[in-house]
Amino acid sequence: MKPPDSIGRLPRNNPTYSFRQGAVTAGYQYEVENADPNNLSGLHARRNNQAGFSTPAGSRSPVSTLSAGARAEENTNFGTRVVPRAGAIYALRYSQGLLGDTRARISYGQGIEEPTIFESFDADLATPAIQFAPERSRTVNAGFDQYFSSNRFRISATFFTNQFHD
């Protein structure tokens, strides 16, 4: 039996440590934003943003792959927030004929999106509700993959739902 496909594709510019039954990817991002939101007022806006993440994925069984991860975001305006992600793939059957492998998959994740620098500092756009709180989201995906012709052709079906707050 071969293990199911990995959960998602990880960016190539992040360091990944691979081992026999899985892999761990980690990364760090730093950003400085500068703007003059009110050109006439002479106000100069600046904020620093940084984030770190880790995503381990692995399989202790030839029929399943699990991944879990987290991203910590630190923003000058709204502070630090941590958002989790998790997923699983389960091989329902393996076959090499016309009707190939069948796999079920599910994932859950949370996310945040910071207000733009103009939404945070422009006197006409900025409100306390926008300035100091990121938009939050929750996503659930569930689906299956059916492979055909010795796994050269695949049909996938996915259900997903996104919920946005703030």
C-alpha positions in Angstrom: 0.0 0.0 0.0 1.2 3.5 -0.8 0.4 6.5 1.5 -2.2 9.1 0.4 -1.1 12.4 -1.2 0.2 15.1 1.2 -2.3 17.7 2.5 -1.8 20.8 0.5 1.3 22.1 -1.2 3.8 24.0 1.0 5.6 27.1 -0.4 9.0 26.1 -1.8 10.9 29.0 -0.1 10.2 27.7 3.4 12.5 25.3 5.1 11.2 21.8 5.3 12.6 18.9 7.3 11.5 15.6 5.9 11.7 12.3 7.8 10.5 8.8 7.2 6.8 9.3 8.1 6.3 13.0 7.4 7.7 16.5 7.3 7.7 19.7 9.2 7.7 23.1 7.5 8.3 26.4 9.3 8.6 30.0 8.3 8.9 33.6 9.4 7.7 36.8 7.8 8.5 40.5 8.7 6.9 43.5 7.1 7.1 47.3 7.6 4.3 49.4 6.3 4.7 53.1 5.6 2.0 55.5 4.3 0.7 59.0 4.3 -3.0 58.3 4.6 -4.0 62.0 4.9 -1.8 63.8 2.5 -2.9 67.3 3.7 -2.4 66.6 7.4 1.2 65.6 7.2 0.5 62.5 9.3 2.9 59.6 8.6 1.7 56.1 9.4 3.9 53.2 10.1 3.3 49.7 11.5 5.4 46.6 11.8 4.0 43.1 11.2 5.6 39.8 11.8 4.4 36.2 11.7 5.7 32.7 12.3 4.2 29.4 11.4 4.9 25.7 11.6 3.1 22.8 9.8 3.9 19.2 10.7 2.4 16.5 8.5 2.8 12.8 8.7 1.5 9.3 8.6 1.8 6.4 11.0 -0.5 4.3 8.9 -0.3 3.5 5.2 -4.0 4.6 4.7 -4.0 8.0 6.4 -2.1 11.3 6.5 -2.6 14.0 9.2 -1.5 17.6 9.3 -1.8 20.3 11.9 -0.3 23.7 12.1 -0.5 27.2 13.5 0.4 30.7 12.4 1.1 33.4 15.0 0.5 37.0 13.6 1.8 40.0 15.5 0.6 43.4 14.4 1.3 46.9 15.8 -2.4 47.7 15.9 -4.1 44.5 17.1 -1.4 42.6 18.9 -0.8 38.9 18.6 -3.3 36.3 17.3 -2.7 32.6 16.7 -4.8 30.8 14.0 -4.8 26.9 13.8 -5.2 24.6 10.8 -5.7 20.8 10.7 -6.5 18.2 8.0 -6.7 14.5 7.3 -6.7 12.3 4.2 -7.9 8.7 4.5 -7.5 6.1 1.7 -10.8 4.2 1.4 -9.4 1.8 -1.2 -6.3 1.1 -3.3 -6.6 -0.3 -6.8 -4.6 -0.2 -10.1 -7.3 -1.0 -12.6 -9.8 1.2 -14.4 -11.3 2.2 -11.0 -8.3 3.4 -9.0 -7.7 4.7 -5.5 -10.5 6.4 -3.5 -9.6 9.0 -0.9 -11.6 11.0 1.6 -10.3 14.3 3.0 -11.3 17.0 5.5 -9.7 20.1 6.7 -10.4 23.0 9.1 -8.7 26.3 9.4 -8.9 29.7 10.9 -7.5 32.9 9.4 -7.1 36.6 10.0 -6.8 39.6 7.7 -5.5 42.9 9.1 -7.2 46.2 8.1 -5.2 48.0 5.4 -2.9 50.8 6.6 -5.4 53.3 5.3 -8.3 51.7 7.2 -6.2 51.9 10.3 -4.9 55.5 10.0 -7.0 57.5 7.5 -9.3 59.9 9.5 -12.2 59.4 7.0 -12.0 55.6 7.0 -10.7 54.6 10.4 -13.2 53.6 13.2 -12.2 51.8 16.4 -14.0 48.7 15.1 -11.8 48.6 12.0 -8.5 50.1 13.4 -7.7 47.6 16.1 -9.3 44.3 15.1 -8.6 42.0 12.2 -11.2 40.3 10.1 -11.5 36.7 11.2 -12.5 33.6 9.2 -13.2 29.9 9.7 -13.1 27.4 6.8 -14.2 23.8 6.6 -13.5 21.6 3.5 -14.6 18.0 3.1 -14.4 15.9 -0.1 -13.3 12.8 -1.9 -11.1 11.9 -4.8 -11.7 9.1 -7.2 -8.9 8.0 -9.4 -9.2 6.2 -12.7 -7.0 4.4 -15.3 -4.2 3.4 -12.9 -4.4 6.8 -11.1 -3.8 8.9 -14.3 -7.2 10.6 -14.1 -9.0 12.0 -11.1 -12.5 13.3 -10.3 -12.8 15.3 -7.1 -15.8 16.6 -5.2 -15.5 19.1 -2.4 -17.9 20.8 0.0 -16.6 24.0 1.7 -18.0 26.7 3.9 -16.4 30.0 4.9 -17.6 32.1 7.8 -16.3 35.7 8.1 -16.5 37.9 11.2 -15.7 41.5 11.9 
